[in-house]
């Protein structure tokens, strides 16, 4: 089918609650991608930065990375800057630095609703939903179950509903009631119709990548030229640690690079298992695995929009299970943030935990990981809401609990909290009250009381007796009720009928053609 190259009006106008605090289900903060106003935490001194950089470069120069994709190897071979032995690729540090210098330090992604455009890099701080768990848990079920399309769609609705979620990652739970050959078609249709935020493609074979790019193009009403003029979507690939990049992820990476879409590479390095047990060694290996993908993208399209991610944590040395939100995870994230600035690349981090249900452990580990992302100067934070069991479970209750944390961070970054004008220093208010009264009733307080402090939508600030009298509802139970209220009243963002019909027709045509090949 020939692609439409005529410009059309883009679908997805003003959606839901972008410009007001109130909603039918909860009173949430407005849509406002964050600016990180804090200085980043930098645990490394200058010598430490140089040592980790040297370690990463020595890995690339002396040990090399396995590229399990012949096309990628040939591109690297033609560059003249690599030494290739079979699938092993080594490259010198001068060549690496020359290539990554071509990548922009900041870039934007424009989804089907241009009011949801986001900028990656600089001091921008963006949060995304949980992505890719195979399983699901909610309080109605009370147990771990296999993901379905309905569960996936409900989590997409939460992703659209919450203003503190700025981009939509992969499948928020894997809908295993849809055959793998056509799963991407149904889920992307749901994603593009239930949300109007920036969308993602998995690099899992030619057909999936090409289908998703075409669906995003159709949903936005873009011509081919408009689609490729600047990023309209993005992908994230993972290396196969230690020291490998596999065939399908490299294939998708190269396809998206050629069409000028957003590229994020995130090695999954667990210290003590797939990387050295020392955090500096794990970070150095992670950087080596990530930088080679940035080099490849620049060879394909100089100036390709790239970001480097971190997923460096440790394992439980008793069981070998991954651990998240640990002190080691936090430091590795902060160290990677320093190194991302050294390479002048945007950075991705994650909001993660090892807990199995939305309990106290899930919140302290997620809070640790989210705040380490803030401290590191990360620009994209994956899995910021809804993640459990090391990424094996998605939970709507956890999603909503995490969004309370994200709103805390949004309020924390409000410059009004650090304003120091005469009204904020408030000497006259102090004079008015003196040492005999209180500040509740004075005009200075009355003028500000509705906006002075953060107002939670989930936390319960009543004392024990009032909480008990109201039913003694625990946090996860309150989150479950919020989930039910949101889903029952959800309204999808607008999309032009002609665009929806074209999108549906594309999905049906690709289904009749068999979708993507599978091994089963």
FIRORO-504185 format. One line per 8 residues: number of its first residue (from 1); for each residue x, y, z of C-alpha. Coordinates in steps of 0.2 Angstrom, whole numbers, plus 5000, padded with zeros to 4 digits. Example, Ala and Ser with C-alpha at 12.3 -4.5 7.8 and 13.67 -1.06 7.14 Angstrom:
! residues 2
1	5062/4978/5039 ~ 5068/4995/5036
***
This chain:
! residues 520
1	5000/5000/5000 ~ 5007/5017/4995 ~ 5010/5028/5009 ~ 5001/5045/5010 ~ 5013/5059/5007 ~ 5000/5073/5008 ~ 5000/5083/5024 ~ 4985/5080/5035
9	4979/5088/5051 ~ 4986/5079/5065 ~ 4974/5069/5077 ~ 4974/5070/5095 ~ 4970/5088/5101 ~ 4969/5093/5119 ~ 4967/5078/5130 ~ 4959/5075/5146
17	4966/5085/5160 ~ 4982/5093/5153 ~ 4978/5110/5158 ~ 4968/5108/5175 ~ 4972/5100/5192 ~ 4955/5093/5194 ~ 4948/5077/5187 ~ 4933/5066/5190
25	4943/5053/5199 ~ 4957/5062/5208 ~ 4964/5080/5210 ~ 4981/5078/5201 ~ 4995/5090/5196 ~ 4995/5097/5178 ~ 5004/5090/5163 ~ 5021/5098/5165
33	5037/5089/5159 ~ 5050/5093/5173 ~ 5065/5104/5173 ~ 5078/5097/5186 ~ 5083/5113/5195 ~ 5096/5104/5207 ~ 5114/5101/5204 ~ 5117/5083/5200
41	5126/5072/5213 ~ 5143/5068/5207 ~ 5151/5054/5218 ~ 5167/5053/5206 ~ 5181/5066/5206 ~ 5189/5071/5190 ~ 5202/5056/5192 ~ 5187/5044/5194
49	5179/5050/5179 ~ 5195/5048/5169 ~ 5198/5031/5176 ~ 5180/5024/5171 ~ 5182/5032/5154 ~ 5199/5023/5152 ~ 5192/5007/5158 ~ 5177/5008/5145
57	5189/5013/5131 ~ 5201/4998/5136 ~ 5187/4986/5135 ~ 5183/4993/5117 ~ 5201/4993/5112 ~ 5208/4977/5120 ~ 5193/4965/5122 ~ 5180/4971/5110
65	5161/4968/5108 ~ 5153/4954/5099 ~ 5141/4960/5086 ~ 5129/4946/5081 ~ 5123/4955/5065 ~ 5132/4954/5049 ~ 5125/4971/5042 ~ 5131/4980/5057
73	5148/4972/5056 ~ 5150/4977/5038 ~ 5145/4995/5042 ~ 5158/4995/5056 ~ 5171/4987/5044 ~ 5168/5001/5031 ~ 5171/5015/5043 ~ 5189/5011/5044
81	5190/5013/5062 ~ 5187/4996/5069 ~ 5197/4980/5070 ~ 5186/4965/5066 ~ 5189/4947/5070 ~ 5173/4937/5065 ~ 5160/4944/5076 ~ 5172/4953/5088
89	5173/4972/5085 ~ 5187/4982/5093 ~ 5188/5001/5091 ~ 5200/5014/5096 ~ 5196/5028/5109 ~ 5199/5042/5096 ~ 5187/5034/5084 ~ 5174/5032/5097
97	5175/5049/5104 ~ 5174/5056/5086 ~ 5158/5047/5082 ~ 5149/5050/5098 ~ 5153/5069/5097 ~ 5141/5069/5082 ~ 5126/5064/5092 ~ 5116/5079/5099
105	5116/5083/5117 ~ 5097/5087/5116 ~ 5083/5082/5105 ~ 5064/5081/5104 ~ 5050/5069/5101 ~ 5034/5074/5093 ~ 5019/5062/5096 ~ 5002/5063/5087
113	4997/5076/5099 ~ 5010/5090/5097 ~ 5006/5097/5114 ~ 5014/5081/5121 ~ 5030/5085/5113 ~ 5045/5081/5125 ~ 5063/5086/5125 ~ 5077/5073/5130
121	5093/5080/5136 ~ 5099/5095/5146 ~ 5090/5097/5163 ~ 5074/5089/5156 ~ 5067/5075/5167 ~ 5053/5064/5160 ~ 5044/5049/5167 ~ 5038/5033/5158
129	5026/5019/5163 ~ 5031/5001/5167 ~ 5036/4991/5152 ~ 5037/4973/5147 ~ 5032/4962/5162 ~ 5025/4945/5157 ~ 5014/4945/5172 ~ 5001/4955/5181
137	4995/4957/5199 ~ 4980/4967/5207 ~ 4971/4967/5223 ~ 4955/4959/5215 ~ 4965/4944/5209 ~ 4976/4943/5224 ~ 4989/4933/5214 ~ 5001/4934/5200
145	4993/4930/5183 ~ 4998/4930/5164 ~ 4995/4947/5156 ~ 4981/4950/5144 ~ 4976/4963/5131 ~ 4963/4970/5143 ~ 4976/4972/5157 ~ 4988/4980/5145
153	4974/4992/5139 ~ 4970/4997/5157 ~ 4988/5001/5161 ~ 4989/5011/5145 ~ 4974/5021/5151 ~ 4983/5024/5167 ~ 4998/5030/5157 ~ 4987/5042/5148
161	4977/5048/5163 ~ 4992/5053/5174 ~ 5000/5069/5169 ~ 5016/5064/5178 ~ 5018/5051/5165 ~ 5027/5059/5150 ~ 5030/5045/5138 ~ 5023/5028/5135
169	5036/5014/5134 ~ 5034/4996/5128 ~ 5019/4985/5133 ~ 5015/4989/5151 ~ 5011/4970/5153 ~ 5014/4957/5139 ~ 4996/4952/5132 ~ 4999/4934/5130
177	4981/4931/5124 ~ 4986/4938/5108 ~ 4997/4928/5096 ~ 5015/4934/5096 ~ 5014/4937/5077 ~ 5001/4950/5078 ~ 5003/4956/5096 ~ 5012/4972/5091
185	4998/4977/5079 ~ 4985/4976/5092 ~ 4995/4983/5106 ~ 5001/4998/5096 ~ 4983/5001/5090 ~ 4978/5002/5108 ~ 4992/5013/5113 ~ 4990/5025/5098
193	4971/5026/5101 ~ 4971/5026/5120 ~ 4985/5038/5123 ~ 4992/5053/5113 ~ 5009/5053/5122 ~ 5026/5048/5114 ~ 5026/5030/5109 ~ 5040/5016/5108
201	5044/5002/5097 ~ 5053/4985/5102 ~ 5067/4980/5091 ~ 5061/4962/5089 ~ 5063/4959/5070 ~ 5060/4969/5054 ~ 5041/4967/5053 ~ 5038/4974/5070
209	5049/4989/5068 ~ 5043/4993/5051 ~ 5025/4991/5056 ~ 5026/5002/5072 ~ 5035/5016/5062 ~ 5021/5015/5049 ~ 5007/5015/5063 ~ 5015/5030/5072
217	5016/5039/5055 ~ 4998/5036/5051 ~ 4992/5041/5069 ~ 5001/5057/5068 ~ 4995/5061/5051 ~ 5013/5063/5045 ~ 5020/5062/5028 ~ 5036/5051/5026
225	5046/5067/5025 ~ 5038/5074/5041 ~ 5040/5058/5050 ~ 5059/5058/5046 ~ 5062/5076/5048 ~ 5063/5074/5067 ~ 5059/5060/5080 ~ 5041/5055/5082
233	5044/5039/5092 ~ 5059/5030/5100 ~ 5066/5013/5104 ~ 5076/5006/5118 ~ 5088/4992/5115 ~ 5098/4981/5128 ~ 5115/4974/5125 ~ 5117/4955/5130
241	5129/4957/5144 ~ 5143/4953/5145 ~ 5149/4961/5129 ~ 5137/4956/5115 ~ 5124/4965/5104 ~ 5111/4953/5097 ~ 5104/4952/5079 ~ 5086/4958/5081
249	5090/4973/5092 ~ 5104/4979/5081 ~ 5092/4977/5066 ~ 5079/4988/5073 ~ 5092/5000/5079 ~ 5098/5003/5062 ~ 5081/5004/5054 ~ 5076/5018/5066
257	5093/5027/5064 ~ 5090/5027/5045 ~ 5073/5036/5048 ~ 5079/5048/5061 ~ 5069/5041/5076 ~ 5075/5042/5094 ~ 5087/5029/5100 ~ 5091/5023/5118
265	5104/5010/5122 ~ 5103/5002/5140 ~ 5115/4988/5144 ~ 5108/4977/5158 ~ 5123/4974/5169 ~ 5121/4966/5185 ~ 5137/4967/5196 ~ 5143/4950/5201
273	5134/4941/5187 ~ 5135/4949/5170 ~ 5148/4962/5175 ~ 5162/4964/5188 ~ 5156/4964/5206 ~ 5164/4981/5208 ~ 5152/4996/5204 ~ 5165/5006/5194
281	5169/4990/5184 ~ 5151/4987/5181 ~ 5148/5005/5175 ~ 5164/5004/5164 ~ 5158/4989/5155 ~ 5140/4996/5153 ~ 5147/5011/5145 ~ 5158/5001/5133
289	5142/4991/5128 ~ 5132/5007/5126 ~ 5144/5018/5117 ~ 5147/5005/5103 ~ 5128/5006/5098 ~ 5129/5025/5098 ~ 5145/5024/5086 ~ 5135/5012/5075
297	5120/5025/5074 ~ 5132/5039/5070 ~ 5140/5029/5055 ~ 5122/5026/5048 ~ 5116/5044/5051 ~ 5128/5057/5058 ~ 5118/5067/5071 ~ 5107/5052/5075
305	5097/5056/5091 ~ 5104/5044/5104 ~ 5104/5042/5123 ~ 5113/5031/5134 ~ 5105/5021/5148 ~ 5110/5013/5164 ~ 5103/4997/5172 ~ 5117/4993/5183
313	5113/4985/5199 ~ 5119/4971/5210 ~ 5113/4953/5213 ~ 5109/4945/5229 ~ 5125/4935/5232 ~ 5115/4922/5242 ~ 5102/4918/5228 ~ 5109/4926/5212
321	5092/4936/5211 ~ 5093/4954/5204 ~ 5092/4967/5218 ~ 5085/4985/5214 ~ 5084/5001/5223 ~ 5100/4996/5233 ~ 5114/5008/5238 ~ 5124/5001/5225
329	5111/5004/5212 ~ 5109/5022/5217 ~ 5128/5025/5216 ~ 5129/5016/5199 ~ 5116/5027/5192 ~ 5124/5043/5199 ~ 5141/5038/5192 ~ 5133/5034/5175
337	5125/5051/5175 ~ 5142/5059/5177 ~ 5149/5049/5163 ~ 5134/5053/5152 ~ 5138/5072/5154 ~ 5156/5068/5151 ~ 5151/5060/5134 ~ 5138/5074/5131
345	5124/5062/5129 ~ 5106/5062/5136 ~ 5104/5048/5150 ~ 5090/5035/5154 ~ 5088/5028/5171 ~ 5073/5017/5179 ~ 5061/5016/5193 ~ 5063/4999/5199
353	5061/4987/5214 ~ 5063/4968/5218 ~ 5047/4968/5229 ~ 5033/4956/5224 ~ 5018/4965/5229 ~ 5014/4984/5232 ~ 5021/4984/5250 ~ 5033/4995/5260
361	5048/4986/5252 ~ 5041/4991/5235 ~ 5040/5009/5239 ~ 5057/5011/5248 ~ 5066/5003/5234 ~ 5056/5012/5220 ~ 5059/5028/5229 ~ 5077/5025/5230
369	5079/5022/5212 ~ 5068/5036/5207 ~ 5078/5049/5218 ~ 5094/5042/5211 ~ 5088/5046/5194 ~ 5084/5063/5199 ~ 5101/5065/5208 ~ 5110/5058/5193
377	5103/5071/5181 ~ 5094/5057/5171 ~ 5083/5064/5157 ~ 5072/5048/5154 ~ 5066/5037/5168 ~ 5058/5021/5162 ~ 5047/5010/5173 ~ 5043/5025/5184
385	5026/5018/5188 ~ 5019/5000/5190 ~ 5035/4989/5192 ~ 5036/4974/5203 ~ 5046/4958/5205 ~ 5062/4965/5196 ~ 5051/4968/5181 ~ 5041/4952/5180
393	5025/4959/5187 ~ 5015/4975/5182 ~ 5002/4981/5195 ~ 4989/4995/5194 ~ 4990/4998/5212 ~ 5009/5000/5212 ~ 5007/5011/5197 ~ 4996/5023/5206
401	5007/5023/5222 ~ 5022/5027/5211 ~ 5013/5041/5203 ~ 5011/5049/5221 ~ 5030/5048/5222 ~ 5032/5056/5204 ~ 5020/5070/5209 ~ 5031/5073/5225
409	5046/5075/5213 ~ 5036/5086/5202 ~ 5032/5098/5216 ~ 5050/5097/5223 ~ 5056/5104/5207 ~ 5044/5119/5207 ~ 5055/5134/5208 ~ 5042/5143/5219
417	5048/5132/5234 ~ 5065/5141/5233 ~ 5059/5158/5229 ~ 5067/5172/5239 ~ 5058/5188/5235 ~ 5050/5199/5249 ~ 5034/5190/5249 ~ 5043/5173/5252
425	5055/5180/5265 ~ 5039/5187/5273 ~ 5046/5198/5286 ~ 5030/5209/5287 ~ 5020/5193/5290 ~ 5032/5189/5304 ~ 5030/5206/5311 ~ 5011/5205/5310
433	5011/5189/5320 ~ 5025/5193/5332 ~ 5027/5181/5347 ~ 5009/5181/5352 ~ 4999/5174/5338 ~ 4999/5161/5324 ~ 5000/5162/5305 ~ 4984/5153/5300
441	4972/5168/5299 ~ 4983/5182/5292 ~ 4981/5188/5275 ~ 4998/5182/5269 ~ 4993/5164/5273 ~ 4975/5166/5266 ~ 4982/5172/5250 ~ 4992/5156/5248
449	4984/5142/5258 ~ 4977/5133/5243 ~ 4993/5132/5234 ~ 5007/5133/5247 ~ 5009/5115/5250 ~ 5008/5099/5240 ~ 4991/5090/5241 ~ 4992/5071/5239
457	4979/5061/5230 ~ 4983/5045/5238 ~ 4992/5048/5255 ~ 4980/5049/5270 ~ 4986/5063/5282 ~ 4972/5060/5295 ~ 4977/5054/5313 ~ 4975/5036/5318
465	4958/5038/5325 ~ 4951/5047/5310 ~ 4959/5035/5298 ~ 4951/5020/5308 ~ 4934/5028/5309 ~ 4934/5030/5290 ~ 4937/5012/5288 ~ 4956/5010/5291
473	4960/5008/5273 ~ 4978/5004/5269 ~ 4987/5012/5255 ~ 4986/4998/5242 ~ 4968/4997/5245 ~ 4965/5016/5242 ~ 4976/5014/5226 ~ 4965/5000/5220
481	4949/5011/5222 ~ 4958/5025/5213 ~ 4962/5012/5199 ~ 4944/5007/5198 ~ 4938/5025/5197 ~ 4950/5030/5183 ~ 4946/5015/5172 ~ 4927/5017/5174
489	4927/5036/5169 ~ 4942/5035/5156 ~ 4939/5044/5140 ~ 4952/5041/5126 ~ 4960/5057/5118 ~ 4952/5062/5102 ~ 4958/5055/5085 ~ 4951/5060/5068
497	4939/5047/5062 ~ 4949/5045/5045 ~ 4965/5042/5054 ~ 4958/5029/5066 ~ 4950/5020/5051 ~ 4967/5021/5041 ~ 4976/5014/5057 ~ 4963/5000/5059
505	4964/4996/5040 ~ 4983/4994/5041 ~ 4982/4983/5056 ~ 4969/4971/5047 ~ 4980/4971/5032 ~ 4995/4966/5041 ~ 4986/4953/5051 ~ 4980/4945/5034
513	4998/4945/5029 ~ 5003/4935/5044 ~ 5011/4949/5054 ~ 5028/4945/5060 ~ 5036/4928/5059 ~ 5038/4918/5075 ~ 5046/4902/5080 ~ 5030/4894/5086
***
